[in-house]
C-alpha cells in the first residue's frame, strides 16, 4: 500500500498564502478560481477542509458582488424611459431573488437599495412596475422589523406615485420571514384604525410558514374579537389569519364565519378550512357549504374536501353534479376521483350509475363510458366551463402576419379560425359571448347566449365579419367584461400587444383592478398571445412584443388561468 503524501505545515501555509495573494490582489476573491487553485496545490488530506473554509469565507463577498452588479446595471437601464429600458431595469431587479439565501447583512443592504427604488421621486407612471417589484422583493428578502414598518408606511402614504400599492404590500407582508416582522404586525392588530387593521390582518392571513402560525397564537384573543368586527374587510381577513392557527377556539371561529351573511367572509372561512388540520367538524362544514348560494364558495368547499373528505361523502358530491355549472362540476369531479379512486367524466349520470352498482358496496368496478361528454379546447387549453366569454383583439396590429416579413396568415385570421372552430363544438348547455376590442369595446350579444345551433351559426357569422383597426384598450375590455357579464366564470383573452389606450395602460394598475373586480368572482382568464419571438430575450433585446407577453403571462397567473403563445 502506498504511503500517504504528507506536506509540512510550512508548505501548506505557503500554498494557502500564495493563493490568497493572487486572488485578493486583483480586487476580490472569485470562489471558483480559489477552489480551482486549492485543488491543484493543496494535498489530499487538507484540500476538503480548506475548500469548505474558503467557501464559507467567500460567499458573503460573492453576495456583495452580485448586489453591486445589480445596482450598477439597474441604474444604467433606469435612464432609458422607453418600454424596453423600463422592462430591462425590472428584469435586473428580479435577479435579487438569487440573494434570498444570503446572509442577513447582504439582504439588509439589498432591502436598503430596494427602498430607494420604492420611494424614488420619479413620477412617470411607467415606472410603477419598479415599485411593485421592489415591494415584492423586500417581502422575500427582509426579516427585520424596520422593513415591516416601511412597507406599512408605503401602503398608507398619500404620495400620488405610491398610491395603489396596497395589494402588493399586503402580499409582501405575508412573505416576511422571522419573528420580528410578525411581532410588529401583531402589535398593529391591537389598533382601532380600520385601514391599518385591514392591512395588518391581510399580511397575517397570507403567511404560509407553519412557524409563523405558531407565533400568531399569541394574538388569538384579539383575532377572535376581530372575527366579529363590524367591518366586513376586517372580519374576513381576521378569519383568514385564524385559519393559520391550530386549536379548537380558532377552528370554531372559522366554522362560525362560514355562516356569516357576507359572501366575502364566508369565502374566507371556506378557504381557511381547506388548509386546517383534518377534523370531523371541518369536514361537515365543508360538506354543508356545497349548497352555498355563491358558486365560488361551493367550488372552494369541493376543493377543501379533497383533503378533508372521505368516500362516504360521494353521494352528496354526486348529487351536486346534476345541478352545478361545468366549472363547479370539474371541481367536484376532481374531488370524487381522489376520494373514490376511480375516473368518470364530470357528469351526474356516469357517477350515479357507478355508485349505485359498485361504490355503495365498497367496490371499484370498471369505468362507465359516457360518449356524450366531449371536452373541447381553445388553443389547446381545455374548456372547463360553460359560462364563457371570448375576448379577441381586433387592433390594427392583428392584421399583421404572425411571422413578420413572411406571407403567413394574419394574426386575426388565425384567431378567427380558432374561435369559429371552438364555437361549433360547444354543446347546448354552454353559455357564451364574444367581445372584440381595439380602441373601443363591443360585444356580440348583451348577455350570455346558450350555444344552440342557431346561436352558434349567428356567432360564427359575427366572428367572420370582424376586421382590424385601432389601438389596444385592454383595461376597457376587461372592465366591461366584469361589469356587463356577471355570469361569466372563464375568459379567453386573445391579443398581440401591450395596452396602448384606455383609462390606464400601466400593466400593474390593470392587474390591481382585475384583482379587485375578481375578488368574489374568481374568473379564470386564459391568455393567448399571438406574438412571435422568445419568451425570455437576451439582455438589451427586449421589445414591446415581449412586454405584451409579460402582461398576458401575469394576467393568467394572477387569475388562475393558462398562458399560451401562438408562434
C-alpha positions, 0 to 999 in steps of 0.5 A: 500500500502506498504511503500517504503524501504528507506536506509540512505545515510550512508548505501548506501555509505557503500554498494557502498564502500564495493563493490568497495573494493572487486572488485578493490582489486583483480586487476580490476573491472569485470562489471558483478560481480559489477552489480551482487553485486549492485543488491543484496545490493543496494535498489530499488530506487538507484540500476538503477542509480548506475548500469548505473554509474558503467557501464559507469565507467567500460567499458573503463577498460573492453576495456583495458582488452580485448586489453591486452588479445589480445596482450598477446595471439597474441604474444604467437601464433606469435612464432609458424611459422607453418600454424596453429600458423600463422592462430591462431595469425590472428584469435586473431587479428580479435577479435579487431573488438569487440573494434570498439565501444570503446572509442577513447583512447582504439582504439588509443592504439589498432591502436598503437599495430596494427602498430607494427604488420604492420611494424614488421621486420619479413620477412617470407612471411607467415606472410603477412596475419598479415599485411593485417589484421592489415591494415584492422583493423586500417581502422575500428578502427582509426579516427585520422589523424596520422593513415591516414598518416601511412597507406599512408606511408605503401602503398608507402614504398619500404620495400620488406615485405610491398610491395603489400599492396596497395589494402588493404590500399586503402580499409582501407582508405575508412573505416576511420571514422571522419573528420580528416582522410578525411581532410588529404586525401583531402589535398593529392588530391591537389598533382601532384604525380600520385601514391599518387593521385591514392591512395588518390582518391581510399580511397575517392571513397570507403567511404560509410558514407553519412557524409563523402560525405558531407565533400568531397564537399569541394574538388569538384573543384579539383575532377572535374579537376581530372575527366579529368586527363590524367591518366586513374587510376586517372580519374576513381577513381576521378569519383568514389569519385564524385559519393559520392557527391550530386549536379548537377556539380558532377552528370554531371561529372559522366554522362560525364565519362560514355562516356569516351573511357576507359572501366575502367572509364566508369565502374566507372561512371556506378557504381557511378550512381547506388548509386546517388540520383534518377534523370531523367538524371541518369536514361537515362544514365543508360538506354543508357549504356545497349548497352555498348560494355563491358558486365560488364558495361551493367550488372552494368547499369541493376543493377543501374536501379533497383533503378533508373528505372521505368516500362516504361523502360521494353521494352528496358530491354526486348529487351536486353534479346534476345541478352545478355549472361545468366549472363547479362540476370539474371541481367536484369531479376532481374531488370524487376521483381522489376520494373514490379512486376511480375516473368518470367524466364530470357528469351526474349520470356516469357517477350515479350509475357507478355508485349505485352498482359498485361504490355503495358496496365498497367496490371499484368496478370498471369505468362507465363510458359516457360518449356524450361528454366531449371536452373541447379546447381553445388553443389547446387549453381545455374548456372547463366551463360553460359560462364563457366569454371570448375576448379577441383583439381586433387592433390594427396590429392583428392584421399583421402576419404572425411571422413578420416579413413572411406571407403567413396568415394574419394574426386575426385570421388565425384567431378567427379560425380558432374561435369559429372552430371552438364555437361549433363544438360547444354543446347546448348547455354552454353559455357564451359571448364574444367581445372584440376590442381595439380602441373601443369595446363591443360585444356580440350579444348583451348577455350570455347566449346558450350555444344552440345551433342557431346561436352558434351559426349567428356567432360564427357569422359575427366572428367572420365579419370582424376586421382590424383597426385601432389601438389596444384598450385592454383595461376597457375590455376587461372592465366591461367584461366584469361589469356587463357579464356577471355570469361569466366564470372563464375568459379567453383573452386573445391579443398581440400587444401591450395596452396602448389606450384606455383609462390606464395602460400601466400593466400593474394598475390593470392587474390591481383592478382585475384583482379587485373586480375578481375578488368574489368572482374568481374568473379564470382568464386564459391568455393567448398571445399571438406574438412571435419571438422568445419568451425570455430575450437576451439582455438589451433585446427586449421589445414591446412584443415581449412586454405584451407577453409579460402582461398576458403571462401575469394576467393568467397567473394572477387569475388562475388561468393558462398562458399560451403563445401562438408562434 
